[in-house]
Amino acid sequence: MLTIEIPGYKKLDCEHLVLDYNGTIACDGKVIAGVRERLERLAESLNIHVLTADSFGSAHQELKGYPCDLIVIGSENQDKGKLDYIRKLGTSSTVCVGNGRIDRLMLKQACLGIAVCQEEGASSQALLSADIVCPHILSALDLLLHPVRLIATLRT
């Protein structure tokens, strides 16, 4: 568990980290350099889940040996599928990271929603649904590895 007290905002008791795949931890179906090392460190305190439609068909191979559960969701109602998944985990203990319109519901309902805007861009709806926006997945994951950065952004 990862506990972060954010003055004037809320206390986060995080058990799960849910990540979108393409556009978030991967670009064009390939995992972004630096992600593996950060996930290995985060796996010491969080259960990591990757949700994807696997558009490129590469997620299983790319994530082989990673400390995460890979969940391939159906091609219909992906936004609701992702939301249903985090509801089963418990929204009050789940951090979500994504960039697409289909991520907006899970970003909004998570205890902490982080949107990233990388090569694929980011949906304006995802950005508006998130608690925080990062320019890169490495920056987003580093917020959890170095919570003082997160506290500085969200405190009141």
C-alpha positions as CSV (number, residue, x, y, z in Angstrom):
1,M,0.0,0.0,0.0
2,L,1.1,3.5,-0.8
3,T,-0.3,6.2,1.6
4,I,0.0,9.9,0.7
5,E,-1.4,12.7,2.8
6,I,-2.2,15.7,0.7
7,P,-2.9,18.8,2.9
8,G,-6.2,20.4,2.2
9,Y,-7.0,17.8,-0.4
10,K,-7.3,14.2,0.8
11,K,-5.4,11.2,2.1
12,L,-4.7,8.6,-0.5
13,D,-4.5,4.9,0.6
14,C,-3.5,3.3,-2.7
15,E,-3.5,-0.4,-3.3
16,H,-3.8,-0.5,-7.1
17,L,-2.3,1.2,-10.1
18,V,-4.3,0.9,-13.3
19,L,-2.6,1.9,-16.5
20,D,-3.8,2.3,-20.0
21,Y,-1.4,0.7,-22.5
22,N,-1.1,2.4,-25.9
23,G,-0.7,6.1,-25.7
24,T,0.1,5.8,-22.0
25,I,2.9,3.2,-21.2
26,A,3.4,2.3,-24.8
27,C,3.8,4.2,-28.1
28,D,2.9,2.4,-31.4
29,G,2.5,-0.9,-29.4
30,K,6.0,-0.7,-27.8
31,V,6.6,-0.1,-24.1
32,I,8.3,3.3,-23.5
33,A,11.9,3.1,-22.2
34,G,12.1,3.7,-18.5
35,V,8.6,2.3,-17.7
36,R,9.8,-1.2,-16.7
37,E,12.2,0.1,-14.0
38,R,9.6,2.3,-12.5
39,L,6.9,-0.4,-12.5
40,E,9.3,-2.8,-10.8
41,R,9.8,-0.2,-8.0
42,L,6.1,0.6,-7.7
43,A,5.2,-3.1,-7.6
44,E,6.8,-3.1,-4.1
45,S,3.8,-1.1,-2.8
46,L,1.1,-1.4,-5.4
47,N,-0.7,-4.0,-7.4
48,I,-0.3,-3.0,-11.1
49,H,-2.9,-3.6,-13.8
50,V,-2.7,-2.8,-17.5
51,L,-6.0,-2.4,-19.3
52,T,-5.9,-2.5,-23.1
53,A,-7.8,-3.4,-26.2
54,D,-4.4,-4.4,-27.6
55,S,-4.9,-2.6,-30.9
56,F,-1.4,-3.5,-32.1
57,G,-1.5,-7.1,-30.7
58,S,1.8,-6.6,-28.9
59,A,0.9,-6.1,-25.3
60,H,1.3,-9.7,-24.2
61,Q,4.8,-9.9,-25.6
62,E,5.9,-6.4,-24.6
63,L,4.8,-6.9,-21.0
64,K,6.2,-10.4,-20.6
65,G,8.1,-10.5,-17.3
66,Y,6.6,-7.2,-16.0
67,P,5.2,-7.0,-12.5
68,C,1.6,-6.4,-13.7
69,D,-1.6,-8.1,-14.6
70,L,-2.6,-7.6,-18.3
71,I,-6.3,-7.3,-19.0
72,V,-7.4,-7.2,-22.6
73,I,-10.8,-5.6,-22.8
74,G,-13.4,-6.0,-25.5
75,S,-13.7,-3.6,-28.4
76,E,-17.1,-2.3,-27.4
77,N,-17.9,0.0,-24.4
78,Q,-14.2,0.1,-23.4
79,D,-14.8,3.2,-21.3
80,K,-17.4,1.4,-19.2
81,G,-15.2,-1.8,-19.2
82,K,-12.4,0.1,-17.6
83,L,-14.6,1.8,-15.1
84,D,-16.2,-1.5,-14.1
85,Y,-12.7,-3.0,-13.7
86,I,-11.6,-0.3,-11.2
87,R,-14.9,-0.5,-9.4
88,K,-14.2,-4.1,-8.7
89,L,-10.8,-3.2,-7.4
90,G,-12.2,-0.3,-5.4
91,T,-12.1,3.2,-6.7
92,S,-11.1,4.7,-3.4
93,S,-7.8,2.7,-3.4
94,T,-7.0,2.8,-7.2
95,V,-4.8,5.3,-9.0
96,C,-5.4,5.4,-12.8
97,V,-3.2,6.7,-15.6
98,G,-4.5,7.2,-19.2
99,N,-4.7,9.6,-22.1
100,G,-7.7,8.6,-24.2
101,R,-11.4,9.5,-24.2
102,I,-12.1,5.9,-23.2
103,D,-10.0,6.5,-20.0
104,R,-12.1,9.5,-18.8
105,L,-14.5,7.5,-16.6
106,M,-11.8,5.6,-14.8
107,L,-9.7,8.8,-14.4
108,K,-12.7,10.6,-12.9
109,Q,-13.7,7.8,-10.4
110,A,-10.2,6.8,-9.3
111,C,-8.8,8.1,-6.0
112,L,-6.2,9.7,-8.1
113,G,-6.5,10.2,-11.9
114,I,-3.4,11.1,-13.9
115,A,-3.7,12.0,-17.6
116,V,-0.6,12.0,-19.8
117,C,-0.1,13.9,-23.0
118,Q,2.6,12.2,-25.2
119,E,3.1,11.4,-28.9
120,E,-0.6,10.3,-29.2
121,G,-1.8,13.4,-27.5
122,A,-4.6,13.3,-25.0
123,S,-8.4,13.6,-25.2
124,S,-9.7,16.9,-23.7
125,Q,-12.2,14.8,-21.8
126,A,-9.4,12.7,-20.2
127,L,-7.6,15.9,-19.2
128,L,-10.7,17.4,-17.6
129,S,-11.5,14.1,-15.8
130,A,-8.0,13.8,-14.3
131,D,-6.7,15.3,-11.0
132,I,-3.4,16.0,-12.5
133,V,-1.8,16.1,-16.0
134,C,1.7,15.1,-16.8
135,P,3.7,15.5,-20.0
136,H,5.0,12.0,-20.0
137,I,4.4,8.6,-18.4
138,L,7.8,8.7,-16.7
139,S,6.7,12.0,-15.0
140,A,3.4,10.4,-13.9
141,L,5.0,7.3,-12.4
142,D,7.7,9.5,-10.7
143,L,4.9,11.3,-8.9
144,L,4.1,8.0,-7.1
145,L,7.7,7.2,-6.5
146,H,8.4,10.8,-5.2
147,P,5.1,11.8,-3.5
148,V,6.4,15.2,-2.4
149,R,6.0,16.2,-6.1
150,L,2.4,15.1,-6.0
151,I,1.7,16.8,-2.7
152,A,3.2,20.1,-4.0
153,T,0.8,20.0,-7.0
154,L,-2.4,19.1,-5.3
155,R,-2.3,20.7,-1.8
156,T,-4.2,23.8,-1.0
